[in-house]
Amino acid sequence: MLTDQSATVVRATLPAVGAAIEDITGLFYEKLFSAHPELLRDLFNRGNQAAGTQRQALAGSIAAFAGYLVNHPDDRPDVMLARIAHKHASLGVRAEQYPVVHRHLFEAIAEVLGDAVTPQVAAAWDEVYWLMANALITIEKRLYAEQGAVDGDVWREWEVVSRAEETPDVASFLLRPADGAPAPAFRAGQYVSVQVELPDGARQIRQYSLTGAPAASGRSIAVKRADGGEVSTHLHRHVHEGDRLRVSAPYGDLVLSADETPLLLASAGIGCTPILAMLEDLAATRHAGPVTVVHADRSPGTHALRTEHAALAGKLVEGAAHFWYEEGALAGGRTGFADLAEVAVAPGTRAYLCGPLPFMRAMREQLLAMGVAAADIHYEVFGPDLWLAAAA
């Protein structure tokens, strides 16, 4: 891990770097996209860049990684690294792109912090960067090898077999490989990237959770049309049965362990999509342990795949579903926001959360208060991981 000398310097400078990290990452992206406009056009999410959320996520990950190194000198934050590496692998990030990032990031650090960046400070933070980068490169290389994706070539052409309108804002797409070859295996809870060409020629990428069981021959995704969302709007308006999409190999670290541990699967809004895959897998494998399903939505009409959500929970030996709606709750449902105080949570529960950050934070706080171990609470974020930014 960090050398003693670098650890001392990083510990002393972390408050100053942390205070300026969003300015640093903002300038970094300006420099990066000025030198490599193709990265903004064809790799980075333009919506997240415009909103500033990608800058916040990068700032959070750097600060969290550096803080972890100085506070746990004999350890490494592998959970955080794995989450980032899976995202990178789904985009086809390559090892040779890390020196490019390094160059523009350190130019930004020097410009923002000025004379405070002495040779010793630069050397210490350089060590932090390459510890993180080389760890990610190693994990990503393994992930690519597992999928047979040489040099990060994760993309294949897939055909849309069918399309269904689940709600006014959610459409589901059933896909199969256009070349007729078998669909790659995946684990319930994982996602794929979808790349589309937009009218201005940009080839933008977004991730969507796989909603079916891993044993299925096809692959299905459910896409919520986001306000101003370039890719989701394109898919809703222009993609229909018979069309083709560029789809990545499956990735993602929010996956179930193969045991009978009691589970709590909590979601809100379109966050139900990875949970549906988990439920279908649990039903197919006849999971015998308790499974508590929690979901929150605006109304039954906005709850995508609501019928499937309830039916899959009902197929489990010890399954129980609890749905909350802000308005229009059905008979047997609850009105308002999800509240675990109304739910029996079995001792030793392992929890999986997916939805907006305020929802997941509320669920996590309640679970911790109920005695669920922090290590047993797992989550998935759609878009930049601002949980890290808040924790940094």
GIHU-V889082 format. One record per residue. RES is the residue in one letter. PSI is psi in whole degrees, -180 to 180 (NA if undefined). D_LAST is the distance of its C-alpha to the last C-alpha in whole Angstrom. Layout:
BEGIN
RES_PSI_D_LAST, RES_PSI_D_LAST
END
This chain:
BEGIN
M_-153_20, L_140_19, T_158_22, D_-42_22, Q_-46_23, S_-38_20, A_-41_17, T_-45_19, V_-44_18, V_-42_15, R_-41_14, A_-32_16, T_-8_15, L_-41_11, P_-42_11, A_-43_13, V_-43_12, G_-39_8, A_-29_10, A_4_13, I_-34_10, E_-35_12, D_-40_15, I_-49_15, T_-34_14, G_-46_17, L_-36_19, F_-48_19, Y_-37_20, E_-47_23, K_-44_24, L_-47_24, F_-25_25, S_-40_28, A_-29_29, H_73_29, P_-23_29, E_-25_30, L_-39_26, L_-35_26, R_-41_29, D_-1_29, L_-56_26, F_149_23, N_112_23, R_-32_24, G_-44_23, N_-35_19, Q_-44_20, A_-37_22, A_-16_20, G_2_17, T_-32_15, Q_-38_15, R_-44_13, Q_-41_10, A_-43_10, L_-44_11, A_-43_8, G_-40_5, S_-40_8, I_-48_9, A_-41_6, A_-41_5, F_-47_9, A_-43_10, G_-38_8, Y_-42_10, L_-41_13, V_-26_13, N_-19_13, H_71_15, P_-21_17, D_14_20, D_176_18, R_140_16, P_74_13, D_-31_16, V_-47_15, M_-44_12, L_-41_15, A_-41_18, R_-47_16, I_-43_16, A_-39_19, H_-42_21, K_-46_20, H_-44_21, A_-37_24, S_-17_25, L_-10_25, G_29_27, V_138_24, R_155_26, A_-36_26, E_-8_28, Q_-18_25, Y_-41_22, P_-32_24, V_-46_25, V_-44_21, H_-47_21, R_-49_23, H_-32_22, L_-44_18, F_-26_20, E_-41_22, A_-41_20, I_-46_18, A_-39_21, E_-40_22, V_-42_19, L_-15_19, G_-132_23, D_-14_25, A_-19_21, V_83_21, T_167_24, P_-36_25, Q_-41_23, V_-44_20, A_-41_21, A_-40_22, A_-46_19, W_-26_16, D_-39_19, E_-41_19, V_-48_15, Y_-48_16, W_-26_19, L_-44_18, M_-47_16, A_-46_19, N_-34_21, A_-44_20, L_-43_19, I_-42_23, T_-46_24, I_-44_23, E_-38_24, K_-41_27, R_-42_28, L_-41_27, Y_-42_29, A_-38_32, E_-29_32, Q_1_33, G_29_35, A_94_33, V_130_35, D_35_32, G_16_30, D_85_33, V_0_31, W_142_34, R_157_37, E_131_39, W_147_39, E_140_42, V_113_41, V_-40_44, S_163_43, R_141_41, A_142_41, E_106_40, E_-41_38, T_174_37, P_-24_37, D_2_34, V_126_34, A_140_36, S_147_36, F_126_37, L_127_39, L_154_39, R_152_41, P_131_41, A_-25_43, D_1_45, G_-3_46, A_161_44, P_146_42, A_141_39, P_146_36, A_153_35, F_169_32, R_141_30, A_130_30, G_-13_26, Q_171_26, Y_168_26, V_158_28, S_144_27, V_128_30, Q_129_31, V_150_34, E_124_35, L_168_35, P_-29_38, D_6_37, G_-11_37, A_145_33, R_85_32, Q_152_29, I_139_27, R_154_25, Q_140_25, Y_134_27, S_145_27, L_131_30, T_-16_32, G_180_35, A_148_36, P_-24_35, A_-13_39, A_150_40, S_-32_42, G_-178_40, R_138_36, S_145_35, I_154_32, A_127_32, V_120_31, K_130_30, R_113_31, A_148_28, D_119_29, G_5_29, G_117_28, E_-48_30, V_-45_30, S_-39_30, T_-41_33, H_-45_35, L_-43_35, H_-40_36, R_-33_39, H_-11_40, V_124_40, H_179_42, E_132_44, G_-17_46, D_165_43, R_148_41, L_149_37, R_120_35, V_140_33, S_170_31, A_157_31, P_139_29, Y_175_25, G_140_22, D_3_21, L_83_22, V_153_25, L_149_27, S_146_28, A_76_32, D_-179_33, E_23_34, T_139_31, P_138_31, L_147_29, L_121_27, L_103_26, A_132_25, S_165_24, A_141_25, G_-139_27, I_-4_27, G_-7_24, C_-16_27, T_-49_28, P_-29_27, I_-38_28, L_-42_31, A_-41_31, M_-45_30, L_-42_33, E_-38_36, D_-42_35, L_-40_35, A_-41_38, A_-33_40, T_6_39, R_49_40, H_127_37, A_-12_39, G_167_36, P_137_35, V_116_33, T_122_31, V_126_30, V_132_29, H_143_28, A_140_28, D_171_29, R_-43_31, S_165_34, P_-32_36, G_-21_37, T_-5_34, H_98_33, A_136_33, L_36_35, R_-44_36, T_-45_39, E_-39_38, H_-49_35, A_-41_37, A_-40_40, L_-41_38, A_-36_36, G_-20_40, K_-16_41, L_149_39, V_-45_41, E_52_39, G_142_37, A_130_36, A_138_34, H_114_33, F_132_33, W_138_32, Y_138_33, E_-27_32, E_150_36, G_32_39, A_140_38, L_169_41, A_130_43, G_-10_41, G_-179_37, R_149_35, T_137_34, G_-155_31, F_153_28, A_137_27, D_113_27, L_-9_27, A_-21_29, E_7_32, V_139_31, A_120_32, V_115_30, A_147_31, P_143_30, G_14_28, T_142_27, R_128_25, A_144_23, Y_124_22, L_141_20, C_127_21, G_-170_21, P_150_19, L_-43_15, P_-38_17, F_-48_19, M_-37_17, R_-41_15, A_-44_19, M_-44_20, R_-43_17, E_-42_18, Q_-41_22, L_-43_22, L_-41_20, A_-26_22, M_-2_25, G_6_24, V_132_23, A_141_21, A_-36_17, A_-16_18, D_10_21, I_113_19, H_152_18, Y_160_17, E_134_18, V_129_17, F_112_19, G_-168_18, P_142_14, D_86_12, L_-8_10, W_-42_9, L_-42_6, A_-38_5, A_-31_6, A_-19_4, A_NA_0
END
